[in-house]
Amino acid sequence: MDYKGDDKLEENDWGSIDKDTLPRRGRVISILNTDRPGTLKVNRPVYSQVTFEEIHGNRPTVKPEKKRICEQLRSTVASRFTCSKECTKNVFLEIFPFILIMKEYQFPRWLFGDLIAGMTVGIMHLPQGMAYALLASMPPIQGLYVSFFPVILYFFFGSSRHVSVGTFAVVCLMVGTIVDRETADWVSSTVSGQPNNSSVNGTGSPGSDHSKADEDPELIKIKIGIAMAVTLLTGLWQLCMGVCRLGFLTIYLSDPMISGFTTGAAIHVFTTQVKYIFGVRLLRQKEPFKLIKTYIDLFKNIPNTNVAALIIAVVCILVLVLVKECINNRFKEKMKMPIPIELILVVAGTVVSYLGKFEESFDVLTVGSVPTGIPAPSFPPVDRMGSLIADAFAIAVVSFTVSVSMAKILAKKSQLRDKC
């Protein structure tokens, strides 16, 4: 059956068709019988959206006019940089997230727990900061500075409740490698002009961890300047990464990658501290296979082990493990606060070392005098920054990965997902 126009309609044995169901304005419709009974085939023109809306009485769709590229760019820039009161408020709260955090703070319910956590982290930063400063080839007091200022700044700018900003072993090792590389020529020229006064454990060798040149005030000043330059460049790199919104890269950090990274970092930390446990002084090893070479040198120096240093280290490790695992964890529900065994060990070790004169009597390495006060701020040397840009970028990526990795691990334990 063929149909043309609006009024002509024929009936077939399969029934009739309502006129209202057919399109108007002279559209051609062909309704044909098929070989199969009870089925039909409809041939009609293809509708566009505008034609369909015209036929069914809706308003015709008005196609938007194409804007020029300059107009589109101008409107986009204007919308992005329009500063309203609400926009200013959101930006300010995003830069200083502690405002919203403090508004939601449940006082005094969370106060006691936060005080205990703050004391624990602060106590841990004291020996850890001084120890990690040695990894970075810095005086111990520099580790205390690094442990003090970042924590205060992170309170204002940080957004993760699981991150404790401060010294970290891998970053300290990377900074120490850069410092040693940049000062190698100065150390070799200084040591070559002095007689090789070595002690029993070989402390006077140019490649050892504690040589005479390392105590030179001029060398210490140069090392601090290099570390400051690397730190400034690292901060600038991370600032650029934040402006470019590169934080989305953290979604590609899988759990196996994070676990492997933290395990490798723990191995490096243990390797850097094991020489102090045995009281031996090892040569600075160079890449590649630095880790393996360090252990080979360690086993060669086992006969020179300082028994007093080994006993002190073993006793401290046993006390820490017993108190933290057997007392604090076991009776934490009955105790108002955990035993601050870290602080007790630091104070007791300092008093015993002073009264027993361990450095003089048993040749045990001590931190020595720690200056008081905070030094005046100064700008790092600009002449060395050109050779440190690539190293600073590597440290920026590693430190960011470390913070995100630790935050994700702790958030996974507490079944939370924080923004880092």
Buried (B, 14 or more C-beta within 10 A) or exposed (E): BEBEEEEEBEEEEEEEBEEEEBBEEEBEBEBEEEEEEEEBEEEEEEEEEEBEBBEEEEEEEEEEEEEEEEEEEEEEEEEEEEEEEEEEEEEEEEEEBBEEEEEEEEEEEEEEEEEBEEBBBBBBBBBBBBBBBBBBBBBBBBBBBBBBEBBEEBEEEBBBBBBBBBBBBBBBBBBBBBBBEBBEEBBEEBBEEEEEEBEEBBBBBBBBBBBBBBEBEEBBEBBBBBBBBBBBBBEBBBEEBEEEEEEEEBEEBEEEEBEEBBEEBEEBBEBBBBBBBBBBBBBBBEEEEBBEBBEEBBEEBEEEBBEBBBEBBEEBEEBEEEBBEEBBEEEEEEEEEBEBBBBEBBEEBEEEBEEEEBEEEBBBBBBEEEEEEEEEEEEBBEEBBEEBEEBBBEBBBBBBBBBBBBBBBBBEEEEEEBEB
